[in-house]
Amino acid sequence: MSKLIFITGGARSGKSAFAERLAADAAGKRAYLATAQALDAEMVRRIELHRRRRGDAWDTFEEPLAIAELVGKLAGRYRMVLLDCLTLWLSNVMARSERDSEITDKVEELAAALRAFDGTLLAVSNEVGLGIVPDNPLARRFRDLAGFLNQRIAREADEAYFLAAGLPLKIK
């Protein structure tokens, strides 16, 4: 039986830790699909903190771009996959895509792959549209595409949670 759980909220709202708690009691092997790239010292530290917090209970796959394909490869091997994070994936895709139509096509591919996963898949994403309108075109484009991405995955989800101050609010 497949189940897609979407988890969103602001930066440092407790999304990843909440997703890890939801997955803690899963039977069988668990996969952690990480989209972050260690491109600077600060990101190296963040990634290491995440790794230490999860411990050895997870098989970790680091993939900044081809997550739809990787989810397909994990099917049948894992009953629980935690994908963290969709907005980092989006920024990785944006860095390599010129047209928004390319990106929305990739979002559609991803939505189909997440929906098709035979097991429980938790997808973590940042909510970036609650603040002021960004002052530059790239940031506005990212905000708009992140809003599209989040809406698309939330629409597919069986459950959805919004995190604020470490507290989850079930919204679907």
C-alpha positions as CSV (number, residue, x, y, z in Angstrom):
1,M,0.0,0.0,0.0
2,S,1.4,3.4,-1.0
3,K,1.2,6.5,1.1
4,L,2.6,10.0,0.3
5,I,3.1,12.4,3.2
6,F,4.0,16.0,2.4
7,I,5.7,18.0,5.2
8,T,6.2,21.8,4.8
9,G,7.1,24.8,6.9
10,G,9.6,27.5,7.3
11,A,13.3,27.2,7.6
12,R,14.3,25.5,10.9
13,S,10.7,24.8,11.7
14,G,11.4,21.1,12.6
15,K,10.3,19.5,9.3
16,S,13.1,17.0,9.0
17,A,13.0,15.9,12.6
18,F,9.2,15.5,12.4
19,A,9.5,13.4,9.3
20,E,12.2,11.3,10.9
21,R,9.9,10.7,13.9
22,L,7.0,9.7,11.6
23,A,9.3,7.2,10.0
24,A,10.9,5.9,13.2
25,D,8.6,2.9,13.7
26,A,8.6,1.8,10.1
27,A,9.3,-1.9,9.6
28,G,12.1,-2.9,7.3
29,K,14.8,-0.9,5.6
30,R,14.5,2.9,5.4
31,A,16.0,5.1,2.8
32,Y,16.9,8.8,3.2
33,L,17.0,10.6,-0.1
34,A,19.0,13.8,0.4
35,T,19.1,16.5,-2.2
36,A,21.5,18.9,-0.5
37,Q,25.0,19.5,-1.9
38,A,28.0,20.3,0.3
39,L,29.2,23.3,-1.8
40,D,30.5,25.3,1.2
41,A,31.7,24.7,4.8
42,E,28.4,25.7,6.4
43,M,26.5,23.2,4.2
44,V,29.0,20.5,5.1
45,R,28.3,21.1,8.8
46,R,24.5,21.0,8.2
47,I,24.7,17.8,6.3
48,E,26.8,16.2,9.0
49,L,24.4,17.3,11.7
50,H,21.5,15.6,9.8
51,R,23.6,12.4,9.3
52,R,24.5,12.2,13.0
53,R,20.9,12.8,14.1
54,R,19.6,10.0,11.9
55,G,22.3,7.6,12.9
56,D,22.7,4.2,11.2
57,A,19.0,3.4,10.9
58,W,18.8,4.8,7.4
59,D,20.4,4.0,4.1
60,T,21.4,7.4,2.7
61,F,21.2,8.3,-1.0
62,E,22.6,11.7,-2.0
63,E,21.1,12.9,-5.3
64,P,20.7,16.6,-6.1
65,L,18.8,16.2,-9.4
66,A,17.5,12.8,-10.5
67,I,15.3,12.1,-7.6
68,A,12.3,10.9,-9.7
69,E,14.6,8.2,-11.2
70,L,16.0,7.3,-7.8
71,V,12.6,6.9,-6.2
72,G,11.8,4.5,-9.0
73,K,15.0,2.5,-8.3
74,L,14.2,2.4,-4.5
75,A,10.8,0.9,-5.2
76,G,10.6,-2.7,-4.0
77,R,13.8,-2.3,-2.0
78,Y,12.5,0.0,0.6
79,R,9.0,0.4,2.3
80,M,9.9,3.8,3.7
81,V,11.6,6.7,1.9
82,L,12.2,10.1,3.3
83,L,12.9,12.8,0.7
84,D,14.6,15.9,2.1
85,C,14.2,18.4,0.6
86,L,12.2,19.4,-2.4
87,T,13.1,23.1,-2.4
88,L,16.9,22.2,-2.4
89,W,16.1,19.9,-5.3
90,L,14.3,22.8,-7.0
91,S,17.2,25.2,-6.6
92,N,19.5,22.5,-8.1
93,V,17.2,22.1,-11.1
94,M,16.8,25.9,-11.5
95,A,20.6,26.2,-11.7
96,R,20.6,23.9,-14.7
97,S,17.4,24.9,-16.5
98,E,16.7,28.0,-18.4
99,R,12.9,27.8,-19.0
100,D,10.2,27.4,-16.4
101,S,8.5,24.9,-18.6
102,E,11.5,22.5,-18.2
103,I,11.2,22.8,-14.5
104,T,7.4,22.3,-14.4
105,D,7.9,19.2,-16.5
106,K,10.4,17.9,-14.0
107,V,7.9,18.7,-11.2
108,E,5.3,16.6,-13.0
109,E,7.7,13.7,-13.4
110,L,8.5,13.9,-9.8
111,A,4.9,14.0,-8.7
112,A,4.2,10.9,-10.7
113,A,7.2,9.1,-9.3
114,L,6.3,10.0,-5.7
115,R,2.7,8.9,-6.3
116,A,3.8,5.6,-7.8
117,F,6.1,4.6,-5.0
118,D,4.9,1.4,-3.4
119,G,5.4,2.1,0.2
120,T,5.4,5.2,2.4
121,L,7.2,8.2,1.1
122,L,7.7,11.4,3.2
123,A,8.5,14.5,1.2
124,V,9.9,17.5,3.0
125,S,9.8,21.0,1.5
126,N,10.2,24.6,2.6
127,E,7.3,27.0,2.5
128,V,8.8,30.2,1.1
129,G,5.7,32.2,0.2
130,L,4.8,33.5,3.6
131,G,7.1,36.4,3.7
132,I,7.6,39.6,1.8
133,V,7.8,39.7,-2.0
134,P,11.5,39.2,-2.8
135,D,13.3,42.2,-4.3
136,N,14.9,40.5,-7.2
137,P,13.7,38.4,-10.2
138,L,15.6,35.2,-9.4
139,A,14.2,35.1,-5.8
140,R,10.7,35.8,-7.1
141,R,11.1,33.1,-9.7
142,F,12.2,30.6,-7.0
143,R,9.3,31.6,-4.8
144,D,6.8,31.1,-7.6
145,L,8.2,27.8,-8.7
146,A,8.5,26.6,-5.1
147,G,4.8,27.5,-4.7
148,F,3.9,25.5,-7.8
149,L,6.1,22.5,-6.6
150,N,4.5,22.5,-3.1
151,Q,1.0,22.7,-4.5
152,R,1.6,19.9,-6.9
153,I,3.1,17.5,-4.4
154,A,0.5,18.5,-1.7
155,R,-2.3,17.7,-4.2
156,E,-0.9,14.2,-4.7
157,A,-0.3,13.6,-0.9
158,D,-2.5,11.4,1.2
159,E,-1.5,13.5,4.3
160,A,0.1,17.0,4.6
161,Y,1.6,18.8,7.6
162,F,2.7,22.3,8.2
163,L,5.4,22.8,10.8
164,A,5.9,26.0,12.9
165,A,8.1,26.2,15.9
166,G,8.6,22.4,15.9
167,L,4.8,21.8,16.1
168,P,3.0,20.0,13.4
169,L,-0.4,21.0,12.1
170,K,-2.1,18.4,10.0
171,I,-3.6,20.3,7.0
172,K,-4.7,17.3,4.9
